[in-house]
């Protein structure tokens, strides 16, 4: 009986570690995408500055750029991002053909 408990406990630990690893891969991909989007916003602001098209409402222009260009929000809410990503994939492990 004790041996079975240890076996199940060990398996649970491996599964948790594997789930954490997969969640970290999702977070990394999201953070990389968010970084690219932020870089695009910064480049756009630099282009506006170089063209002298900055008006007194710079803050408004920056906010508009952020709304248009930032689609991925991971930083500060990584757990929520991972859960949303998993929900959006609609992947059902129990009904997947590999487990039949």
Secondary structure per residue as TSV (DSSP state, phi and psi in degrees):
chain	resnum	aa	ss	phi	psi
A	1	X	-	360.0	-46.1
A	2	X	H	-64.5	-37.5
A	3	X	H	-63.4	-39.7
A	4	X	H	-65.7	-39.5
A	5	X	H	-62.9	-42.7
A	6	X	H	-64.3	-39.5
A	7	X	H	-63.7	-44.8
A	8	X	H	-66.5	-40.1
A	9	X	H	-62.3	-42.1
A	10	X	H	-65.0	-42.3
A	11	X	H	-64.8	-41.8
A	12	X	H	-59.9	-42.7
A	13	X	H	-61.9	-43.5
A	14	X	H	-63.0	-40.3
A	15	X	H	-66.4	-40.9
A	16	X	H	-63.5	-43.1
A	17	X	H	-63.0	-41.2
A	18	X	H	-66.0	-41.8
A	19	X	H	-63.7	-41.3
A	20	X	H	-63.3	-39.3
A	21	X	H	-62.8	-45.5
A	22	X	H	-64.7	-40.5
A	23	X	H	-62.6	-39.8
A	24	X	H	-65.0	-35.1
A	25	X	H	-66.4	-39.0
A	26	X	H	-65.1	-43.7
A	27	X	H	-60.2	-45.6
A	28	X	H	-60.4	-45.3
A	29	X	H	-62.2	-41.5
A	30	X	H	-65.9	-42.0
A	31	X	H	-65.2	-37.7
A	32	X	H	-64.9	-40.5
A	33	X	H	-66.2	-43.0
A	34	X	H	-62.3	-39.8
A	35	X	H	-61.7	-43.4
A	36	X	H	-62.3	-40.9
A	37	X	H	-65.3	-41.6
A	38	X	H	-64.4	-38.7
A	39	X	H	-62.5	-37.9
A	40	X	H	-64.5	-40.9
A	41	X	H	-62.3	-45.0
A	42	X	H	-62.6	-42.9
A	43	X	H	-61.9	-40.6
A	44	X	H	-63.6	-41.0
A	45	X	H	-64.7	-41.3
A	46	X	H	-63.7	-38.7
A	47	X	H	-64.8	-41.4
A	48	X	H	-61.2	-41.1
A	49	X	H	-66.5	-41.7
A	50	X	H	-69.4	-26.2
A	51	X	T	-89.7	2.0
A	52	X	T	55.7	33.9
A	53	X	-	-98.7	19.4
A	54	X	-	-82.3	123.0
A	55	X	-	-98.5	175.1
A	56	X	T	-60.6	-19.7
A	57	X	T	-95.0	48.6
A	58	X	H	-57.6	-42.9
A	59	X	H	-59.6	-41.6
A	60	X	H	-63.0	-43.6
A	61	X	H	-62.4	-42.5
A	62	X	H	-64.2	-42.9
A	63	X	H	-61.2	-40.4
A	64	X	H	-64.0	-43.4
A	65	X	H	-59.8	-45.2
A	66	X	H	-59.0	-45.0
A	67	X	H	-63.5	-38.8
A	68	X	H	-74.7	-39.1
A	69	X	H	-102.4	-22.9
A	70	X	-	-93.8	104.8
A	71	X	-	-104.6	-25.7
A	72	X	-	-102.8	127.8
A	73	X	-	-127.4	103.9
A	74	X	-	-116.1	-49.0
A	75	X	T	-55.9	127.3
A	76	X	T	86.1	-5.9
A	77	X	-	-149.1	44.7
A	78	X	H	-65.0	-38.5
A	79	X	H	-63.3	-43.8
A	80	X	H	-63.4	-41.5
A	81	X	H	-60.7	-45.5
A	82	X	H	-61.7	-46.3
A	83	X	H	-62.6	-41.9
A	84	X	H	-63.4	-41.3
A	85	X	H	-62.9	-44.3
A	86	X	H	-65.6	-39.8
A	87	X	H	-64.8	-39.4
A	88	X	H	-69.7	-24.7
A	89	X	H	-77.7	-21.9
A	90	X	T	51.4	43.3
A	91	X	-	-94.6	118.9
A	92	X	-	-104.4	107.6
A	93	X	G	-62.6	-36.0
A	94	X	G	-76.6	-22.9
A	95	X	G	-103.7	8.4
A	96	X	S	-77.5	142.6
A	97	X	G	-63.9	-24.6
A	98	X	G	-67.1	-18.2
A	99	X	G	-102.9	8.4
A	100	X	-	-81.1	360.0
